Amino acid sequence: MIYTVQVKRNYSEYEDYTTIDAYFQGSERQFNTQEQAVAYLNTFEDWEQDLLCIDLFPF
């Protein structure tokens, strides 16, 4: 399984993620374990964590 830390999106056609994407550019990462992904997510400040999420890809 692959865990990714990435920008949280709700896929609304009315939302503009340009600023958020620019701010987090290069920050999205992939990990082999959930613990690694959580540890990486915890390196961000609380307000930044609210804009990020961990997704699971069962490959």
Sequence and secondary structure as in RCSB ss.txt:
>XXXX:A:sequence
MIYTVQVKRNYSEYEDYTTIDAYFQGSERQFNTQEQAVAYLNTFEDWEQDLLCIDLFPF
>XXXX:A:secstr
 EEEEEE     TT   HHHHHHTTTT EEESSHHHHHHHHTTS HHHHTTEEEEEE  
